[in-house]
Amino acid sequence: MVVAVVLAGTGCATFEAAPVRSLHAGVTPVPAEGTLDQRAAVEALEKQTGTELADAGTRFTLGGDRVQEVSFKQQPGALFYAVGVTTYEASFAYYCAPADTAPVRGTVATWSPVTYGDLVTCGIDEKLAPASREAERLVCPVGPGTGSADSPR
């Protein structure tokens, strides 16, 4: 999920997030009742990544991260503040006795509940996190010399 607000910078600002994408953690295909514990699938991915992840069935909401107050060096141009999370998606195969039973196969899609943010100036050629690059494409003006939309970041 990326949230962004444009601002002509003066040195201190309050940004209110506007959701760009919604996230829903889940296991697909949805397993038949009693065939697979969706929490176990998420836990297996947590073990592999070493990261706490959102449970299947959870929707991402910003909560307290919806409003951000930031200070910055005064500079010309439009600024935006992007908030994002790291998403995870993994395929799995779950085997259960007896051995001749076909495995249950699927995909786990989830995210780490830890948010991060970037304060970015439109048109500056800098390395950005994927969420910030997406916000830049949506927020910044497109055109020669803007450094956005067509930037190979």
C-alpha positions, 0 to 999 in steps of 0.5 A, a space after each residue: 500500500 502506498 499513500 501520498 500527498 503533494 506539498 510545495 515545501 516550506 520546511 515543516 508540514 503535516 501529511 494526511 495519507 490517502 490510500 492508493 492500494 488495499 492489502 488483504 492477507 490470505 491463502 489461495 486457493 482457499 482451502 476446504 474446511 479442515 484441510 489446511 490451517 491458514 495460520 500454519 501457512 503464515 507461520 511457516 513463511 514467518 519462520 522462513 523470513 524471520 519476520 512477523 507477518 499479518 494473519 490470513 484474513 487481515 486487511 491492512 489499515 494505516 491506523 496511527 500512521 495516517 497523519 505524519 508531521 515532518 520537518 525538512 530542508 527547505 527546497 523548491 519543488 513538490 514533496 510527498 510522503 509515502 508510507 509502505 509495508 513490505 509484502 511477501 508472497 510464497 507458494 507452498 505444498 502441504 503433504 498429509 498422510 497417507 503418502 499416496 494423497 495428493 499435496 495441497 498446493 497454494 500461495 500465501 500473500 501477506 505483509 509485515 505490519 511494520 510501516 516505513 516512510 519516505 519524504 521525497 521531492 518530485 523530479 530528484 533522481 534518487 534510489 527509492 523503495 518500491 512503494 515510494 517509486 509507485 507513489 512518485 509515478 502517481 503523484 509527480 507531474 510527468 514531463 521532460 526534466 521532471 525525473 518522474 514516471 519515466 525514471 529508470 529507478 
